Amino acid sequence: MSRQLETAFEKASEAIELDRLGKVQDAIEKYLEAVEILLKITQSNPSLSKYAAKITEYLDRVEALKSIQSPSTPITSHLKSQLQV
């Protein structure tokens, strides 16, 4: 596994733990960091597009957390549009 991929999944693990602890804003930030790394990886290496499902999963969770914080327009739409699934 590449170092970038390891970093992305470390960020995601941190996000999941923060989410579990109810630290919504911190969890959102970690999920988005993981998404950004995974997007870069999948865009530069199409053979890794299998991670698109994880990106979508993390973005969906960010949207859910954002709606808990303050219901408004989803902020992740532009990131989802970058997925080439």
SULPESUL-V879301 format. One record per backbone hydrogen bond with DSSP energy under -1.0 kcal/mol. CO is the residue of the C=O (numbers start at 1). NH is the residue of the N-H. If there is no record, write none. Layout:
co:CO nh:NH
co:CO nh:NH
This chain:
co:2 nh:6
co:3 nh:7
co:4 nh:8
co:5 nh:9
co:6 nh:10
co:7 nh:11
co:8 nh:12
co:9 nh:13
co:10 nh:14
co:11 nh:15
co:12 nh:16
co:13 nh:17
co:14 nh:18
co:15 nh:19
co:16 nh:20
co:17 nh:21
co:18 nh:23
co:19 nh:22
co:22 nh:24
co:23 nh:27
co:24 nh:28
co:25 nh:29
co:26 nh:30
co:27 nh:31
co:28 nh:32
co:29 nh:33
co:30 nh:34
co:31 nh:35
co:32 nh:36
co:33 nh:37
co:34 nh:38
co:35 nh:39
co:36 nh:40
co:37 nh:41
co:38 nh:42
co:39 nh:43
co:40 nh:44
co:41 nh:45
co:45 nh:48
co:46 nh:49
co:48 nh:51
co:49 nh:52
co:51 nh:55
co:52 nh:56
co:53 nh:57
co:54 nh:58
co:55 nh:59
co:56 nh:60
co:57 nh:61
co:58 nh:62
co:59 nh:63
co:60 nh:64
co:61 nh:65
co:62 nh:66
co:63 nh:67
co:64 nh:68
co:65 nh:69
co:66 nh:70
co:76 nh:80
co:77 nh:81
co:79 nh:82
co:80 nh:83
